[in-house]
Amino acid sequence: MELSTLQIIWFALWGLLWAVYFMLDGFDFGAGMLMPVLAQSDTDRRVIINTLGPVWDGNEVWLITAGGATFAAFPTTYAYMFSWLYLPLLAILFCLIFRGVAFEFRGKKDSDGWRKAWDTAIILCSFLASLLFGVAFGNIFRGIPINMVNGEFVYEGNFFLLLNPYALLTGIMFVLIFAFHGALWVSCKTTDALQKRAEATYKKLFIPMLAVIVLFLVYTWFETDLFANYMAFPAWFAVVVLCAASFIAAGFMKGAKAFLLSCLGIVLTVFTGIIGLFPNLIPSNIAPEFSLTAFNTSSSQYTLTIMTVVVLIFVPIVIAYQIWTYYLFRHPVRPEDVADPDVETY
């Protein structure tokens, strides 16, 4: 297989891995940040955490896979990205670490203060991780100040330039989408009053989420070059239309159908950006020729070939395992399932 074909394939796989990660960990983030709204007692909080207990760490495997794919397929992009964007990426990492620790530690001590502290960590870290991921991708869509000096890529920005209005709007969009997605998850995985509160919550989030998505698309038209690929190949607009239709349909449905439509909406949201980015991985807003692309930062043909073979063998195994996990823990969590104080996650 030719190098250019492999580069295109791995650009698409790079986008797919991020889409799957946001689809899966998105409802973790959403359920976590909505705990103050949905939970009215410690039992409710334990029920919400138990809906996530069997799957949250498996969901984050896709983040590791996306990072690993970036490192192996586009090592130059990986190196520059973790050098230039070290502080924001480190902030995301700490959010994920404290959130994971909170899931495991909140039940280790019989103390209201102890549990409240870890619950606060879950809520804040879920919110901040969602916001920061959105800010990160907003800056990627918009482009960052990359220059070329003596044949080397040079970053001419700083941390505060990353907190621009477009990136912050993208972060708010991620927060609302994940909150909507998380409320749908809780509505599918709980019963009685908690389930009703989750249904009411995603109904309330529906209109604000759509409004921010529309605002994001309008702002994207003026602030970025993402629509250039769409104008060159108008058939790609079908992805945008299908994305909007998925979220709209999810808002009018209930249960598993609504959740699956939200999953599709998140995947298509990511691909709306990925299609617009191609072939750029990190665009330069100084000059297009200074962008990090799938063609000027990829690994060798031999490396990409080996990676493609590995993916074809092992990714189906990972997918099969995750499907089995979700099937095994498919039933809703009831208050009586968490009645034993010595059992924090089932």
Buried (B, 14 or more C-beta within 10 A) or exposed (E): EEBEEBBBBBBBBBBBBBBBBBBBBBBBBBBBBBBEBBBEEBBBBBBBBBBBBBBBBBBBBBBEBBBEBBBBBBBBBBBBBBEBBEEBBEBBEEBBEBBBBBBEBBBEEEEEEBBEBBBEBBBBBBBBBBBBBBBBBBBBBBBBBBEEEEEEBBBEBEEEEBEBEBBBBBBBBBBBBBBBBBBBBBBBBBBEEBBEBBBBBBBBBBEEBBEBBEEBBEBBEEBBBBBEBBEEEEEBBEBBEBBBBBBBBBBEBBEEEBBBBBBBBBBBBBBBBBBBBBBBBBBBBBEEEBBBBBBBBBBEBEBBBEBBEEBEEEBEEBEEEBEEBEEEBEEBBBBEBBEEEEEBBE
